[in-house]
Amino acid sequence: MELKGIDVSKYQGEINWPRVAASGVQFAFVRVGWAGYEGGIDEGRDPYFAQNMRGALDAGLAVGAYVYSYCKTANAARRAAREAAALLAPYRLTMPLAFDMEDAATYKPISKGDNSIVAAAFLDEVRALGHYPMLYTYTSFANSCLDMDALSGYDLWLADYRGYMGIQGAGIWQYSSSGRVAGIAGRVDLNIAYKDYPALIGGHGWTADKKEDDGVMQFLEAFGERRCECFSRPDVNAVDKSYNNGTLASGTYYPLMADCGRGADGFHWVRVLAGGSERYAAVLDDRCRITGLSAGDAVWAVQAQSAGGDAAVLENKIAELRQTNTQLTARAATAETKAEQAQDLADGYLARIKAASAALEV
């Protein structure tokens, strides 16, 4: 299965979307804008964003969106995700919301690990907000600036113009930046999607107009007599025999990602916390399913797996976050004190300079 698509921004100018659709284009990604170092999008909002969203939707295309990133921290990335979701609220996405991470000047001075944390923060926030997350980048940037193993659980939109993909397994391949499409004056990026994202997204409800109720978290529920196998990676040949002989006991498991996408084997994969470690499961109607629980019910459900230690793991993570918050608060207070001391010192020097200048004038 392959779908043909384009991605557009202000650089394509006015677009005749009915002509684009008639040319055989099936999907379009629309740029929301660029997110600055601290994550704000308002200044960088694409002036053609709303026009392109409405035009593509009215023409019957499957539509996704992307944010070009300069974000340097996880908090900035999460802010960018929230602002993008707010701007996209009036529209129904049937393609992913992508994080465009390719600016070498911003990210080359930063470690692969830290860059990957920034990307994951945006993508996880996007999922929590009800959209299907995707990472956009190009091959050489991915190899030099990102830890792709750490990001392997996210769908990849890869730009590579050499006639082949330098990284395998991408959900979308951007194979040209100089395409020609009826309805667009000038060049446009051309893409091929290898997953049926409209069906995948619609089937799971991951669209802005169909979110879970507030306070509802997504979990994996294993049930019935059929074995729900667990895996060390999203691969049917990678059964994790180290945990419970490779199976998930009946119960509820916290998904670190509600859905890792459709693998080459055709299964939809989820990454869960089981036995205190991250493991994978394939969603199959006769043995496991995604379910929504309120925050309170979720705590009790996970605590029921106490033999696996999952509740303790979650409590430890909460404790770590609280400790980090305390440390950051203390650092901020120290920095504020030092800033005040520096200001006092500067004021003192300025007073001396003024006094000396006055003496010279006399």
ABEGO torsion letter per residue (X at the ends): XBBBBBBBBAAAEBBBAAAAAAAGBABBBBBAEBBBAAGBAAAABBAAAAAAAAAAAAAGBBBBBBBBBABABAAAAAAAAAAAAAAAAABBBABBBBBBBABAAAAAABBAAAAAAAAAAAAAAAAAAGBBBBBBBBAAAAAAABBAAAAAABBBBBBBAAGBBABBGBABBBABAABBBBGBBEBBBBBBBABBAAAAAAAAGBBAABBBBBGBBBBBBBBEABBBBBBABBBAAABBAABGGGBBBBEBBBBABABAEBBAAGBBBBBBBBGGBBBBBBBBAAABBBBBBBAAAAAAAAAAAAAAGAAAAAAAAAAAAAAAAAAAAAAAAAAAAAAAAAAAAAAAAAAAAAAAAAAAAX
